[in-house]
Amino acid sequence: MKTLNEFISINPEIRFGKPCIRGTRITVADILGWLASGMSMEEIQSDFPEIRKEHILAALAFSAKREQSIKTVVYG
């Protein structure tokens, strides 16, 4: 897979700096929400023709990478 930077961009002027699919205003969170609601990759691509399978996979990879970098603090 190409590097995430080729597919994901963060620009404070677009969608308040949320990670977006490069060249669009579609956020990683949008894609995750659609997948979580049960949409298939094909349905997402049908509704948003500018989105390719590589974009959806990049959004998943970006989220997984970000999740791995989060530290959990347990109190108690």
N, C-alpha and C positions, 0 to 999 in steps of 0.2 A: 504494500500500500504506500502511496505517496505520503509525504509528511503532512501532519495535521495543518501546518501553516499554509499549505496549498489550498485547503478547503475551508478552514475556519479563520475568521478575522474578528478582531476586537477593536472597535473604533468608538470613542466616546460620543461621536456625533450621530451614530446609528444605533437605535434602540437602547439608548442610555448606556452604551458600552457593553451590552450583553454579547456573548460570543454568538456570531452569526455565520451562516454559510456565505462564503466569500462572494461578493457581487450581488447579494440579496439582502433583504431585511428579515429573513427567516432565521429565528434563533435556534440554537441547539435545544433550548428548553421547549420550543414549539414542536420540534421533531420528537423529542422524548415524550411529550404529552400526547401527541398523536399515536405513537406506538403504544403507550400505556393505555390509551382508550380503546385499543384493539384494531387500529388501522394497520393494514399491511403496507409493505414498502411499495407495492404496486398501486395501492389506493392513494398513498401520499404523492407518488409520481404522477398519477392521473390528475389529482387536484392541483398540483404545483409542478407544471412541466419543466420548470427551471431546475428542479431537484433531481439529481441522479442517485443511483444506488450508492455510489462512492461517497456522496454527501451524507447520506443517512448513516453509513458505516463510520464515517469520520466523526459525526456527532456522537455516536455511541462510544467510539474510542476516546474522544475528547472527555466525555463524562466519566468514563472508567479511569482515565489518567488523573483527572481532577479528584475523583473519589479516593484514589490511592494516596494522594498527597494530604488528605485531611487527617488531622490528628484528633483522636477522641480522648477527652478527659473525663474520667469517672470519679465522681465525688462519693464519699460515703464510707 
